[in-house]
Amino acid sequence: MAWIKKQQADFEALPRQSIREMVSGESHYLWGKQHRLDIVKTSGKHKVSIKGHSIILGLLDTRLDKVSLTTKNIPHQS
């Protein structure tokens, strides 16, 4: 168990990538196909869905033109 804890601590100490911004209208590849990102306001929970050639990112926040993503603000499921 100590080895696992050390590996986890070492992993957490690694340098991280810079903060990434996702902007409505930009292109992303998903499953080998190009999709347009649409950021929309939603109620209840954040959600992601695919509709045609669009990735719909539903957020609760009203400032939807740009979203900054870091590993700190992406919830981890356990």
Secondary structure, DSSP 8 states (H G I E B T S, - for coil): -HHHHHHHHHHHHS-----EEEETT-EEEETTEEEEEEEEE-SSS-EEEEETTEEEEEES-S--SEEEE-TTSS----
